[in-house]
């Protein structure tokens, strides 16, 4: 038996998923779980304990039968796990209306072993799927698992200690995960009431995924959307979810290729409808053009639709607004308390002569230093200072300063603050207690680089050592792998900006 488990999101009925869920294979059974707001799930919207629910869900619902799991009980309602066993939904199959229950498991199914499982979900439900997968592997190591996650949102900022995001379960060693599809919505954040919504939208609707096993087939789908809450003018993630679910079931032999094609066309029509809604004066977009619609180059589109490239929406300077007035307007949206570092930055901002090129350069460097020192800390003003540096840079360019000179300021600043050594000590060094010889050599190279002159040659030498570490055997299984990639990308980007294309 193959089991499909769908976890709803917070305050989400799951009807958007069910509208496209019309699979009729008798070997496929469904369990439909309510969202974290439900009293039997987490009974919480803001801070649900998804990890605790996942443990309770697996322990109460499944039992080990050797290599494969089975269902412990037939009466799923009495388990108090938020499983919807009474409601029905309808769909059309071969021209006929079919009505069935959201949860289709029967008494006979409890006798069968579960050979494979599809875990699907939206929002917090998508994160719940990631929490459940390793628990199922511990229970029955042979059961194969596919995961389809639609906008996996934790509901709180990644940096907060004890948050769901900071404690998401590590799935990198869960080798029974065979296929993972993650549907990420590229939020434009063009909200109806920007001043009211923006302060919390980025914090509470950040999409995340856990570390995944190297052996799993991974598929990332990025589709446009105005925001996490707004649906009217966005491509439907649930249709993509049903398409990915159909693909994974096709690989397992449960569905025909015809059904997969049908699901794919449904997603394309949704995208074409979106295009037409946003562009009513333009002829309808045909299927053949969809790759162009979703595959257009980023920079021309950003420049046309958002003149302030590199600047977050809501942080623009108003007409004839001074930087001091801009700062005070933005400062009303964040914490009333500020550190001494921030207080000194504001003091210098208020005293600097904005027409003096050298004074502005010093202020640009100070904002960049602030950003470096605050990296990986949960500062409510981080985006503000990023925007401040952008505005100061724009004023310097207007005064005749070349962008390459600004990049050189950042480049020198990274060396003066020992940025890469600091990042190594804060994040990479302690990612794992054990260190191989290659890791010790890399750490020594980063220490040496911190004491050298900030030249292109020294940077290229360190890039070569980073590449050697990343290309070593079994590097991807090292818990430092992703962190080392980040350091390498940041170093390469800084070199390119300050010195041009690498050889």
C-alpha positions as CSV (number, residue, x, y, z in Angstrom):
1,X,0.0,0.0,0.0
2,X,1.2,3.5,-0.8
3,X,0.1,6.2,1.7
4,X,-0.4,9.9,0.8
5,X,-0.4,12.1,3.9
6,X,-1.3,15.8,3.4
7,X,-0.7,18.3,6.2
8,X,-2.7,21.6,5.9
9,X,-1.2,24.9,6.7
10,X,-2.2,27.3,9.5
11,X,-5.8,28.4,9.1
12,X,-5.8,26.5,5.8
13,X,-8.7,24.2,4.8
14,X,-6.6,22.2,2.3
15,X,-9.4,22.6,-0.3
16,X,-7.0,24.1,-2.9
17,X,-5.0,20.8,-2.7
18,X,-8.2,18.7,-2.9
19,X,-9.4,20.6,-5.9
20,X,-6.7,18.9,-7.9
21,X,-6.3,15.6,-6.0
22,X,-8.2,13.1,-8.1
23,X,-6.1,10.0,-7.9
24,X,-8.2,6.8,-8.1
25,X,-5.7,4.0,-7.8
26,X,-7.0,1.5,-5.2
27,X,-3.4,0.9,-3.9
28,X,-3.1,4.6,-2.9
29,X,-4.7,5.6,0.4
30,X,-4.9,9.1,1.8
31,X,-4.7,10.6,5.3
32,X,-5.8,14.3,5.5
33,X,-4.4,16.2,8.5
34,X,-5.7,19.6,9.7
35,X,-3.4,22.6,10.2
36,X,-1.5,23.5,13.3
37,X,-4.4,25.8,14.4
38,X,-6.5,22.7,15.1
39,X,-7.0,21.8,18.7
40,X,-5.8,18.2,18.1
41,X,-2.7,19.3,16.2
42,X,-0.8,22.1,17.9
43,X,-3.7,24.3,19.0
44,X,-1.5,27.3,18.0
45,X,-1.1,29.6,15.1
46,X,1.8,31.8,16.1
47,X,4.2,29.3,17.8
48,X,3.1,25.7,17.1
49,X,5.4,22.9,18.3
50,X,5.6,21.0,15.1
51,X,8.4,18.7,16.3
52,X,6.3,17.6,19.2
53,X,3.2,17.0,17.0
54,X,5.3,15.0,14.5
55,X,6.6,12.7,17.3
56,X,3.0,12.2,18.6
57,X,1.7,11.7,15.1
58,X,4.1,8.9,14.2
59,X,4.0,7.2,17.6
60,X,0.2,7.1,17.7
61,X,-0.5,6.3,14.1
62,X,2.2,3.8,13.0
63,X,3.7,0.6,14.3
64,X,6.8,-1.2,13.1
65,X,6.3,-4.5,11.2
66,X,9.9,-5.3,10.6
67,X,11.1,-3.5,7.5
68,X,7.9,-1.6,6.8
69,X,5.4,0.2,9.0
70,X,1.7,-0.4,9.3
71,X,-1.3,1.5,10.9
72,X,-1.8,0.8,14.6
73,X,-5.6,1.6,14.6
74,X,-8.5,1.6,12.3
75,X,-10.5,4.4,14.1
76,X,-8.2,7.3,13.2
77,X,-10.5,9.9,14.7
78,X,-10.1,8.7,18.3
79,X,-6.3,9.2,18.0
80,X,-6.8,12.9,18.4
81,X,-4.3,13.8,15.7
82,X,-6.4,16.2,13.7
83,X,-7.1,13.6,11.0
84,X,-10.2,14.6,9.1
85,X,-12.2,11.3,8.8
86,X,-15.7,12.6,8.3
87,X,-15.7,15.4,5.6
88,X,-16.1,14.6,1.9
89,X,-15.1,16.4,-1.3
90,X,-15.9,15.9,-4.9
91,X,-14.1,15.9,-8.2
92,X,-14.7,14.9,-11.8
93,X,-13.2,11.7,-13.1
94,X,-13.8,10.6,-16.7
95,X,-16.6,13.0,-17.0
96,X,-18.4,11.8,-13.9
97,X,-18.7,13.4,-10.5
98,X,-16.9,11.4,-7.8
99,X,-17.5,12.0,-4.1
100,X,-15.2,10.5,-1.4
101,X,-13.9,11.2,2.1
102,X,-10.8,13.3,2.6
103,X,-9.2,10.4,4.5
104,X,-9.7,7.1,2.6
105,X,-8.0,4.6,4.9
106,X,-10.3,1.7,5.7
107,X,-10.3,-1.2,8.2
108,X,-8.8,-3.5,5.6
109,X,-5.9,-1.1,5.0
110,X,-4.8,-1.4,8.6
111,X,-3.8,-5.0,7.9
112,X,-1.5,-4.1,5.0
113,X,2.1,-3.0,5.2
114,X,3.0,0.5,3.9
115,X,5.7,0.1,1.4
116,X,6.0,3.8,0.4
117,X,4.7,7.2,1.6
118,X,4.2,10.6,0.1
119,X,4.3,13.4,2.6
120,X,2.8,16.6,1.3
121,X,1.9,19.9,2.9
122,X,1.5,23.7,2.6
123,X,3.0,26.3,4.9
124,X,3.6,24.9,8.4
125,X,2.2,21.6,7.0
126,X,5.2,21.4,4.6
127,X,7.5,21.7,7.6
128,X,5.6,19.0,9.4
129,X,6.3,16.7,6.5
130,X,10.0,17.3,7.0
131,X,9.7,16.6,10.7
132,X,7.8,13.3,10.1
133,X,10.2,11.8,7.6
134,X,13.1,11.0,9.8
135,X,10.8,9.5,12.5
136,X,9.4,7.1,9.9
137,X,12.9,6.0,8.9
138,X,13.7,5.3,12.6
139,X,10.5,3.2,12.8
140,X,10.8,1.3,9.5
141,X,14.1,1.9,7.6
142,X,12.9,0.3,4.4
143,X,9.9,2.5,3.8
144,X,10.5,4.9,0.9
145,X,9.4,8.5,1.3
146,X,8.7,11.3,-1.2
147,X,8.2,14.8,0.1
148,X,6.3,17.6,-1.7
149,X,6.6,20.9,0.2
150,X,4.5,23.9,-0.9
151,X,6.0,27.1,0.6
152,X,7.5,25.6,3.8
153,X,7.1,28.5,6.2
154,X,8.1,28.3,9.8
155,X,6.2,31.4,11.0
156,X,9.1,33.1,12.7
157,X,12.5,34.5,11.9
158,X,15.3,32.1,11.3
159,X,17.6,33.9,13.9
160,X,15.3,33.6,16.9
161,X,16.6,31.1,19.5
162,X,14.2,28.2,20.1
163,X,12.1,29.1,17.0
164,X,10.8,26.4,14.6
165,X,13.1,27.7,11.9
166,X,16.2,27.4,14.1
167,X,15.3,23.9,15.2
168,X,14.1,22.4,12.0
169,X,15.0,18.7,11.9
170,X,18.2,17.6,10.0
171,X,17.1,15.2,7.2
172,X,20.6,14.9,5.6
173,X,21.0,11.3,7.0
174,X,17.5,10.2,6.2
175,X,18.4,8.0,3.3
176,X,14.9,6.6,2.8
177,X,13.9,10.0,1.4
178,X,13.9,9.3,-2.4
179,X,12.4,12.4,-3.9
180,X,11.9,16.0,-2.7
181,X,10.0,18.7,-4.5
182,X,10.0,22.2,-2.9
183,X,7.7,24.8,-4.3
184,X,9.1,28.3,-3.4
185,X,7.0,31.4,-4.0
186,X,9.1,34.4,-5.0
187,X,7.3,37.0,-3.0
188,X,7.3,40.4,-4.6
189,X,5.9,41.9,-1.4
190,X,3.8,44.4,-3.3
191,X,1.3,44.4,-0.5
192,X,-2.0,46.2,-0.4
193,X,-1.0,48.2,2.7
194,X,2.8,48.2,2.6
195,X,3.4,50.2,5.8
196,X,1.1,47.9,7.8
197,X,2.3,44.5,6.4
198,X,6.0,44.9,5.6
199,X,7.4,45.0,9.1
200,X,6.3,41.4,9.8
201,X,6.0,39.8,6.3
202,X,9.6,39.1,5.9
203,X,10.0,37.9,9.5
204,X,7.0,35.6,9.6
205,X,6.9,34.2,6.1
206,X,10.4,33.2,5.4
207,X,10.5,29.9,3.4
208,X,13.1,27.3,4.6
209,X,14.0,23.7,4.0
210,X,16.2,21.4,6.1
211,X,19.4,19.7,5.1
212,X,18.5,16.9,2.7
213,X,20.3,13.6,1.9
214,X,22.7,13.6,-1.1
215,X,21.0,10.5,-2.5
216,X,17.6,12.1,-2.8
217,X,16.4,13.5,-6.1
218,X,15.7,17.2,-5.5
219,X,13.4,19.5,-7.5
220,X,13.0,23.2,-6.8
221,X,10.1,25.1,-8.3
222,X,10.1,28.9,-8.1
223,X,6.9,30.7,-9.1
224,X,5.9,34.3,-8.8
225,X,3.5,35.5,-6.1
226,X,2.6,38.8,-4.6
227,X,2.9,37.7,-1.0
228,X,2.3,34.6,1.2
229,X,-1.2,35.7,2.1
230,X,-2.5,37.0,-1.2
231,X,-3.8,34.4,-3.8
232,X,-5.8,36.3,-6.3
233,X,-3.0,37.3,-8.7
234,X,-0.6,34.5,-8.2
235,X,0.2,31.1,-9.7
236,X,-1.3,28.3,-7.6
237,X,1.2,26.4,-5.6
238,X,-1.2,23.6,-4.9
239,X,-1.5,22.9,-8.6
240,X,2.3,22.5,-8.7
241,X,2.0,20.3,-5.7
242,X,-0.4,18.0,-7.4
243,X,1.7,18.0,-10.5
244,X,4.8,17.0,-8.5
245,X,2.8,14.4,-6.6
246,X,1.6,12.9,-9.8
247,X,5.2,12.7,-11.1
248,X,6.4,10.9,-8.1
249,X,3.5,8.4,-8.2
250,X,4.2,7.9,-11.9
251,X,7.8,6.9,-11.1
252,X,6.4,4.3,-8.6
253,X,4.1,2.9,-11.2
254,X,0.8,4.0,-9.8
255,X,-0.2,6.6,-12.5
256,X,0.0,6.8,-16.2
257,X,2.0,9.3,-18.2
258,X,-1.3,10.7,-19.5
259,X,-2.3,11.8,-16.0
260,X,1.1,13.5,-15.4
261,X,0.7,15.4,-18.7
262,X,-2.8,16.5,-17.6
263,X,-1.5,17.8,-14.3
264,X,1.3,19.6,-16.1
265,X,-1.1,21.3,-18.5
266,X,-3.3,22.4,-15.6
267,X,-0.3,24.2,-14.0
268,X,0.5,25.8,-17.3
269,X,-3.0,27.1,-17.8
270,X,-2.9,28.5,-14.3
271,X,0.2,30.4,-15.2
272,X,-1.3,31.6,-18.5
273,X,-4.4,32.8,-16.6
274,X,-2.1,34.7,-14.2
275,X,-0.3,36.4,-17.1
276,X,-3.6,37.4,-18.7
277,X,-5.0,38.8,-15.4
278,X,-1.9,40.9,-14.9
279,X,-1.7,42.0,-18.6
280,X,-5.3,42.3,-19.8
281,X,-4.3,44.3,-22.9
282,X,-1.8,41.8,-24.1
283,X,-2.8,38.7,-26.1
284,X,-3.1,35.5,-24.1
285,X,0.1,33.7,-23.3
286,X,0.4,30.3,-25.1
287,X,2.0,27.2,-23.5
288,X,5.1,27.5,-25.8
289,X,5.9,30.9,-24.3
290,X,5.8,29.9,-20.7
291,X,9.5,29.1,-20.5
292,X,10.1,32.7,-21.6
293,X,7.7,34.1,-19.1
294,X,9.3,32.2,-16.2
295,X,12.8,32.2,-17.6
296,X,13.3,35.9,-18.4
297,X,16.5,37.6,-17.2
298,X,16.3,39.0,-13.8
299,X,18.1,42.3,-14.2
300,X,16.1,43.9,-17.1
301,X,12.9,43.0,-15.4
302,X,14.0,44.4,-12.0
303,X,15.3,47.6,-13.7
304,X,12.0,48.2,-15.5
305,X,9.6,47.4,-12.7
306,X,11.8,48.5,-9.8
307,X,14.0,51.4,-10.6
308,X,15.9,51.1,-7.3
309,X,17.6,47.8,-8.0
310,X,19.1,46.3,-4.8
311,X,16.7,48.2,-2.6
312,X,13.9,46.6,-0.7
313,X,10.4,47.9,-1.2
314,X,9.4,50.4,1.4
315,X,12.9,51.7,1.9
316,X,12.9,54.2,-0.9
317,X,13.7,57.9,-0.4
318,X,10.8,60.1,-0.9
319,X,11.0,63.2,-3.2
320,X,13.4,65.7,-1.6
321,X,13.6,63.7,1.6
322,X,16.9,63.9,3.5
323,X,18.7,60.9,4.7
324,X,18.1,61.9,8.3
325,X,14.3,62.3,7.8
326,X,14.3,58.9,6.0
327,X,16.1,57.3,8.9
328,X,13.7,58.7,11.5
329,X,10.7,57.6,9.4
330,X,12.1,54.0,9.1
331,X,13.1,53.9,12.7
332,X,9.5,54.1,13.9
333,X,8.9,50.6,12.6
334,X,11.6,48.8,14.5
335,X,12.8,48.3,18.1
336,X,12.9,51.4,20.4
337,X,16.2,50.2,21.7
338,X,19.5,50.6,19.8
339,X,23.1,49.5,20.5
340,X,26.0,51.9,21.0
341,X,27.1,50.9,17.5
342,X,23.8,52.0,16.0
343,X,23.7,55.2,18.1
344,X,27.2,56.2,16.8
345,X,26.1,55.6,13.2
346,X,23.0,57.8,13.7
347,X,25.1,60.5,15.3
348,X,27.5,60.6,12.4
349,X,24.6,60.5,9.9
350,X,23.1,63.6,11.4
351,X,26.4,65.5,11.4
352,X,27.9,64.6,8.1
353,X,28.0,67.0,5.2
354,X,26.2,65.2,2.4
355,X,27.8,67.4,-0.3
356,X,31.3,66.4,0.8
357,X,32.5,63.4,-1.1
358,X,35.2,62.3,1.4
359,X,32.8,62.6,4.4
360,X,30.2,60.5,2.6
361,X,32.8,57.8,1.8
362,X,33.6,57.6,5.5
363,X,29.9,57.2,6.3
364,X,29.5,54.6,3.6
365,X,32.4,52.6,5.1
366,X,30.8,53.0,8.6
367,X,27.5,51.6,7.4
368,X,29.3,48.7,5.8
369,X,31.2,48.0,9.0
370,X,27.9,48.0,10.9
371,X,26.5,45.4,8.5
372,X,29.6,43.2,8.9
373,X,29.6,43.3,12.7
374,X,25.9,42.6,12.8
375,X,26.0,39.6,10.4
376,X,24.1,36.6,11.8
377,X,22.6,38.6,14.6
378,X,18.8,39.3,14.8
379,X,18.9,43.0,14.4
380,X,15.6,44.7,13.6
381,X,17.6,47.5,11.8
382,X,19.7,45.3,9.5
383,X,17.5,45.9,6.4
384,X,17.4,49.7,7.3
385,X,21.2,49.9,7.4
386,X,21.4,47.9,4.1
387,X,19.1,50.5,2.5
388,X,21.1,53.4,4.1
389,X,24.3,52.1,2.5
390,X,22.5,51.9,-0.8
391,X,21.3,55.5,-0.6
392,X,24.7,56.8,0.5
393,X,26.2,54.9,-2.4
394,X,23.7,56.4,-4.8
395,X,24.6,59.9,-3.6
396,X,28.3,59.2,-4.0
397,X,27.8,57.9,-7.6
398,X,25.8,61.1,-8.3
399,X,28.9,63.1,-7.0
400,X,31.1,61.3,-9.6
401,X,32.4,58.3,-7.6
402,X,32.7,55.1,-9.6
403,X,30.9,52.0,-8.4
404,X,34.2,50.2,-8.5
405,X,35.6,52.6,-5.9
406,X,32.6,51.8,-3.6
407,X,33.3,48.1,-4.1
408,X,37.0,48.7,-3.2
409,X,35.8,50.3,0.1
410,X,33.8,47.2,0.9
411,X,36.7,45.0,-0.1
412,X,39.2,46.8,2.2
413,X,36.6,46.9,5.0
414,X,36.2,43.1,4.8
415,X,39.9,42.7,5.4
416,X,40.1,45.4,8.2
417,X,37.3,43.6,10.1
418,X,38.7,40.1,9.3
419,X,35.3,39.2,8.0
420,X,36.0,35.8,6.6
421,X,38.0,34.7,9.7
422,X,35.1,36.0,11.9
423,X,32.5,34.1,9.8
424,X,34.6,30.9,10.1
425,X,34.9,31.2,13.9
426,X,31.2,32.1,14.3
427,X,29.6,29.5,12.0
428,X,31.8,27.1,10.2
429,X,34.3,26.1,12.9
430,X,31.7,24.8,15.4
431,X,29.4,23.1,12.8
432,X,31.1,19.8,13.7
433,X,33.3,18.8,16.6
434,X,35.5,16.6,14.4
435,X,37.9,18.2,11.9
436,X,39.7,16.4,9.1
437,X,43.2,17.3,8.0
438,X,41.7,19.1,5.0
439,X,39.5,21.2,7.3
440,X,42.5,22.1,9.6
441,X,44.5,23.1,6.5
442,X,41.6,25.3,5.3
443,X,41.3,26.9,8.7
444,X,45.0,27.7,8.7
445,X,44.7,29.2,5.2
446,X,41.9,31.5,6.4
447,X,44.0,32.6,9.4
448,X,46.9,33.3,7.1
449,X,44.7,35.2,4.7
450,X,43.5,37.5,7.5
451,X,47.1,38.6,8.1
452,X,47.9,39.2,4.5
453,X,47.4,42.3,2.3
454,X,44.0,42.5,0.6
455,X,45.3,41.8,-2.9
456,X,43.6,39.9,-5.7
457,X,46.4,37.3,-5.8
458,X,45.9,36.4,-2.1
459,X,42.2,36.2,-2.6
460,X,42.6,33.9,-5.6
461,X,45.0,31.7,-3.6
462,X,42.4,31.3,-0.8
463,X,39.7,30.6,-3.5
464,X,41.8,27.8,-4.8
465,X,42.2,26.2,-1.3
466,X,38.4,26.6,-0.8
467,X,37.8,24.8,-4.1
468,X,40.2,22.0,-3.0
469,X,38.2,21.5,0.2
470,X,34.8,21.5,-1.7
471,X,36.0,19.0,-4.3
472,X,37.4,16.5,-1.9
473,X,35.8,13.1,-1.6
474,X,32.7,13.0,0.6
475,X,32.8,16.8,1.0
476,X,29.0,17.1,0.5
477,X,28.4,14.9,3.5
478,X,30.4,17.3,5.7
479,X,28.2,19.5,7.9
480,X,30.5,22.5,7.0
481,X,29.9,22.1,3.2
482,X,27.1,24.6,2.7
483,X,28.8,27.1,5.1
484,X,32.1,26.9,3.2
485,X,30.2,27.4,-0.1
486,X,28.8,30.6,1.4
487,X,32.3,31.9,2.3
488,X,33.6,31.0,-1.1
489,X,30.7,32.8,-2.9
490,X,31.1,35.9,-0.8
491,X,34.8,36.1,-1.4
492,X,34.4,35.6,-5.1
493,X,31.7,38.2,-5.3
494,X,33.9,40.7,-3.4
495,X,36.9,40.0,-5.7
496,X,34.8,40.4,-8.9
497,X,33.3,43.7,-7.7
498,X,36.6,45.2,-6.7
499,X,39.0,43.8,-9.2
500,X,36.9,42.5,-12.2
501,X,36.4,39.1,-13.7
502,X,38.5,36.3,-12.2
503,X,41.0,34.5,-14.5
